[in-house]
Structure formats: structure tokens, C-alpha cells
Amino acid sequence: MPEMNTVPRVEERDGRKALVVGNYVQSVAVGEDHVFDVWDAFIPRKRLPWRALILGAGGGTIASLLTQRCGPIRIVAIERDPAVARLAREEFGLAHLNNVALIEADAFVWVETCEETFDLICVDMYVAGELAHGTLATPFLRQIARLLTPGGTAAFNLFKTKRLDEQIHRLSRVFNIADRIEIGGNVVIHARRD
């Protein structure tokens, strides 16, 4: 079996500039011709956030969409891979979004020490098509719940696989499931604290 190239790179996919790891699109550039995609599903339809946290920033698609739709709200974006963070700044425009603090850190460690709360927490912690081990573990989910403001939303990106029902059950142990948005091979779950 050929080895998968997991070095982050920029390619054109479906007519869009994309951040690719392995053979998986991690992020796309947000331009005037942007069409609704999985990253849009993270943004709540009703109560727009004032402060947002993105765990798994990738190329910054969610941060760009939030800024475009909500204005210059405070966004903290955590990305563990320095090469991905560099591409987010240089190729996908995060260096020009003054409202976005892009932090190179491990999300699991970072949430343990964070004292700030957020109206929206987006969890999109994939590497080359694999959800980071521990993302749906109860201790990590409780840390995320601790960082949510009352009435805030945590949005989780999941793939449509045979494990989806079990993954949603894991989320429901800590959160109330508020919405389920299916788009392509993804399901974005919106959840609130119990």
C-alpha cells in the first residue's frame, strides 16, 4: 500500500484553493464565490457569537466565515501543526484578520488551562481524514463544556461512518444535542451544555 503524503499543501480542488493533508481537504479559501459547505454548518443560524474558539483551525475557513458573517468578533483558533498554521496565515489570509488569534498548540492541553469562555466552540480536529484520538472522550468534552457561555453552542464535525451513532451518543453524555446538519459525507452536530 502506498504511503499517504501527510505534509500539508495548497492545491486547487473543485475550482477552489484548498489546504490538503493526505488526500483530504482540511480547509478552503473563502472568497466572493464561496458556496455553502461543511464549514458553514458550524455557524449557528440563530444566536450569533461574540466570542468563538476553533479547535483544529486548519487553513482558517471557519474563522474567515465567522468574520465575514459576524464582523470582527473575538476568535481564538488553535492549530497544533506549525506547517498548517503557516499556510493559514500566508495562503489563506489569517494574517490579515486582526480579530483572530491563531495559536500553535495542542488543543487537548490548551483547553485544560483556558479560563476564557466562548459563545461558540467549533471542534474540527481531523488530520488526513482521521478524528484526533480523544476528541470525543468524556474528560475532553467536559473541558469544552466548561468553556461554553450559558446558551453557547459547541459544534462538532463528524464523518458519516458506521461509528456515527456511537459518536453522537458520546456527545449526548455531556451535551444536549440541539441540531444535526448533514452535508456531503459530514455531519455537524450543534450541542449545548446540560
C-alpha positions as CSV (number, residue, x, y, z in Angstrom):
1,M,0.0,0.0,0.0
2,P,1.5,3.4,-0.9
3,E,2.3,5.8,1.9
4,M,-0.1,8.7,2.2
5,N,1.6,12.2,2.0
6,T,0.6,13.9,5.2
7,V,2.6,17.0,4.5
8,P,0.2,20.0,4.4
9,R,0.0,21.5,0.9
10,V,-2.1,24.0,-1.1
11,E,-3.9,22.7,-4.2
12,E,-6.8,23.7,-6.3
13,R,-9.8,21.4,-5.7
14,D,-13.1,21.8,-7.4
15,G,-12.1,25.3,-8.6
16,R,-11.1,26.4,-5.0
17,K,-7.8,27.0,-3.2
18,A,-7.7,24.2,-0.7
19,L,-5.4,23.1,2.2
20,V,-4.9,19.3,1.7
21,V,-3.4,16.8,4.1
22,G,-3.2,13.3,2.9
23,N,-5.8,13.3,0.2
24,Y,-8.3,15.2,2.5
25,V,-9.3,18.8,2.1
26,Q,-8.9,20.4,5.5
27,S,-9.9,23.9,4.5
28,V,-10.8,26.1,1.6
29,A,-10.3,29.8,0.8
30,V,-13.3,31.9,1.4
31,G,-14.0,34.3,-1.5
32,E,-16.9,36.1,-3.1
33,D,-17.7,32.9,-5.0
34,H,-17.9,30.7,-1.8
35,V,-20.7,28.2,-1.8
36,F,-22.2,26.6,1.3
37,D,-20.0,23.8,2.6
38,V,-19.3,21.8,5.8
39,W,-17.5,24.8,7.4
40,D,-20.6,27.0,7.1
41,A,-22.6,24.4,9.1
42,F,-20.5,25.3,12.2
43,I,-22.1,28.8,12.4
44,P,-25.3,28.9,14.4
45,R,-28.3,30.0,12.4
46,K,-30.0,31.9,15.3
47,R,-27.8,33.3,18.1
48,L,-24.6,34.6,16.5
49,P,-21.5,34.5,18.7
50,W,-19.5,37.4,20.2
51,R,-16.5,35.1,21.1
52,A,-15.5,31.9,19.3
53,L,-13.0,29.2,19.8
54,I,-11.9,26.9,17.0
55,L,-10.2,23.7,17.9
56,G,-8.5,22.5,14.7
57,A,-8.1,25.8,12.9
58,G,-6.7,24.2,9.7
59,G,-6.4,26.9,7.0
60,G,-8.9,29.2,8.8
61,T,-12.1,28.6,6.8
62,I,-14.3,28.8,9.9
63,A,-12.5,31.9,11.2
64,S,-12.9,33.6,7.8
65,L,-16.6,32.7,7.5
66,L,-17.3,33.9,11.1
67,T,-15.6,37.2,10.5
68,Q,-17.4,37.6,7.2
69,R,-20.9,36.9,8.8
70,C,-20.5,38.3,12.3
71,G,-18.0,41.1,11.9
72,P,-14.7,41.4,13.8
73,I,-15.7,39.2,16.8
74,R,-13.0,37.8,19.0
75,I,-11.8,34.4,17.6
76,V,-9.2,32.1,19.2
77,A,-8.1,29.5,16.7
78,I,-5.9,26.6,17.9
79,E,-3.8,24.6,15.4
80,R,-1.2,22.0,16.6
81,D,0.6,21.7,13.2
82,P,3.0,24.7,12.7
83,A,3.1,24.0,8.9
84,V,-0.7,24.2,8.7
85,A,-0.7,27.4,10.9
86,R,1.9,28.9,8.5
87,L,-0.3,28.1,5.5
88,A,-3.3,29.6,7.2
89,R,-1.5,32.9,7.7
90,E,0.3,33.1,4.4
91,E,-2.0,31.3,1.9
92,F,-5.5,31.7,3.4
93,G,-5.4,35.2,4.8
94,L,-5.5,34.7,8.6
95,A,-2.6,37.1,9.0
96,H,-4.9,39.9,7.8
97,L,-7.7,39.1,10.2
98,N,-6.9,41.2,13.3
99,N,-9.8,39.7,15.3
100,V,-8.3,36.2,15.0
101,A,-5.6,34.9,17.4
102,L,-4.1,31.9,15.8
103,I,-2.3,29.9,18.5
104,E,0.0,26.9,17.7
105,A,-0.8,24.5,20.5
106,D,-2.2,21.1,21.2
107,A,-6.0,21.6,21.8
108,F,-6.1,18.9,24.5
109,V,-3.5,20.7,26.6
110,W,-4.7,24.2,25.7
111,V,-8.3,23.7,26.9
112,E,-7.1,22.4,30.3
113,T,-5.6,25.8,31.2
114,C,-8.0,28.2,29.4
115,E,-10.0,30.4,31.7
116,E,-11.9,32.3,29.0
117,T,-15.5,31.4,27.9
118,F,-16.9,31.3,24.4
119,D,-20.3,31.6,22.8
120,L,-19.3,29.2,20.1
121,I,-16.7,26.4,20.2
122,C,-16.0,24.6,16.9
123,V,-14.3,21.2,17.1
124,D,-12.9,20.1,13.8
125,M,-9.8,18.1,14.9
126,Y,-9.0,16.0,11.9
127,V,-5.6,15.0,10.4
128,A,-5.7,13.4,7.0
129,G,-9.3,12.2,7.4
130,E,-8.9,10.8,10.9
131,L,-10.5,12.4,14.0
132,A,-7.8,13.0,16.6
133,H,-7.8,10.3,19.3
134,G,-9.5,11.6,22.4
135,T,-11.7,14.2,20.7
136,L,-14.9,12.5,21.9
137,A,-13.5,11.3,25.2
138,T,-15.7,12.4,28.2
139,P,-12.9,14.4,30.0
140,F,-12.2,16.5,26.9
141,L,-15.9,17.0,26.2
142,R,-16.3,18.2,29.8
143,Q,-13.5,20.7,29.3
144,I,-15.2,22.1,26.2
145,A,-18.5,22.3,28.1
146,R,-16.7,24.3,30.9
147,L,-15.6,26.9,28.3
148,L,-19.1,27.5,26.9
149,T,-21.1,30.5,28.0
150,P,-24.6,29.8,29.2
151,G,-26.7,29.3,26.0
152,G,-23.5,28.8,24.0
153,T,-23.0,26.2,21.2
154,A,-20.4,23.6,20.7
155,A,-20.3,22.4,17.1
156,F,-18.6,19.1,16.2
157,N,-17.6,17.9,12.7
158,L,-18.1,14.1,12.3
159,F,-18.0,11.8,9.3
160,K,-20.9,9.7,8.2
161,T,-19.5,6.3,9.2
162,K,-20.8,3.2,10.9
163,R,-19.5,4.8,14.2
164,L,-21.6,8.0,13.8
165,D,-24.4,6.9,16.2
166,E,-21.9,5.9,18.9
167,Q,-20.1,9.2,18.4
168,I,-23.3,11.2,18.8
169,H,-24.1,9.1,21.9
170,R,-20.7,10.1,23.4
171,L,-21.6,13.7,22.8
172,S,-25.0,13.3,24.4
173,R,-23.4,12.1,27.7
174,V,-22.1,15.7,28.2
175,F,-24.2,17.9,25.9
176,N,-27.8,18.3,24.8
177,I,-27.9,17.8,21.0
178,A,-29.6,20.8,19.5
179,D,-29.1,20.3,15.8
180,R,-27.7,17.9,13.2
181,I,-26.6,19.3,9.8
182,E,-25.7,16.7,7.2
183,I,-23.7,17.9,4.2
184,G,-21.8,15.6,1.9
185,G,-20.1,12.9,3.9
186,N,-20.1,15.1,7.1
187,V,-22.5,15.6,9.9
188,V,-22.0,18.8,12.0
189,I,-23.6,18.4,15.5
190,H,-24.6,21.5,17.4
191,A,-24.7,20.9,21.2
192,R,-25.3,22.8,24.4
193,R,-24.3,22.2,28.0
194,D,-26.6,20.2,30.2
